[in-house]
């Protein structure tokens, strides 16, 4: 697993290399929760995916992304909010080899 550094701001966009892939991640807060877009070489993989504690973001192998992302609450089991990003709520990249067979 690889820790993806986030800032405690409501909207952020950045490019990060993960698993030999160049990803652009958009993380943004809405009234209904924290959401994330994952783009691979500027092609959308998932858009407006809600971020929940220990719930994978990409989820589907057929989307063409190797691995997955997951938020982790380091102090409990709450879904992430932007004010705790980078401290209480951390974003992890999960290598394809770390996922169950056939899931990434």
N, C-alpha and C positions, 0 to 999 in steps of 0.2 A: 504494500500500500504506500501511497505517496500523499503527503499532506499538501493541500493547495492553500496558499496564503490568501486570506481575505481581509478586508478592512471593514470596520463597523460603520459603513455608510449605506444609505438606502438603495443606491443604484451604482453598480460597477460593471465594467467591461474590461476584459483583459485576455491576452493570448498566452497560452501555457502549453509546453510540450508534455504529453503524457503517452506512455507506451508507444513511442516512435510516431506519434501523431501530433499535428499542430492543431490545437483546439482554441476556439474563441468561446469564452464563457460570458454570458450576461446574467448577472444576479441582481434581482430587483424586488423591492418590497411593494406589495399592493395591500389594500384594506383586508383582503381575504387570506393573506399569508405571503411567504417568501417564495419567489419563482425563479426558474433558471432556464436559459436557452443554452444548448450545446451545438456548436457549429464545427464541422471538420473541413478544413480547407475552404472555409466560407460557405459551405453547403450545410443547410440545417439538418441536424440529426433529430433533435427534439426541441420544441418551442413551447414556452409557457408551461413548463412542468412544475407542479407544486413541490416544494422542498419539505420533506417530513423527516423526523428523526429515524435513522436506520432504514429508510426506504430508498431503494436504488432509483436513480434518475433516468437512465437510458432504458434499461430493462430488457430490450429486445435485440437479439443477435442479428436479425435480418436488416436492421437499420445501418449496418456496415461500420459500427464503431467497436473497436477492441477494448474491452474493459467496461467500467462503469464508474459513476460517482455516487457518493453517499454522504449525507450530513450526520454528524454525531454530536449529541448533547453530552458534554463532558461533566455536567453537574446534575444530570437527571435523565428524564425521558420526554422533554418538551420538544415541540417542533421549532425550528429555528426562526429567529427574528433578526433583523439587521443590526440591532443594537448590541447583540452578543457575538456577531461574526468575528472570527479570528481569536476569540477567547473561549467563551462558553460553547459556541457552535463552531465546529471545524468541518471543513470539506475534505473528504478523502477520495483519491482516485484509486480504484481497485483494479489491479492488473487482470487481464483475461485469464491467466493461469490460476488466479485466486478465486475465481467464480466457479460455481458448480458446473459440471460438464454440460456443454451445449448452451450455456447462458452468457456468452460474451466472448 
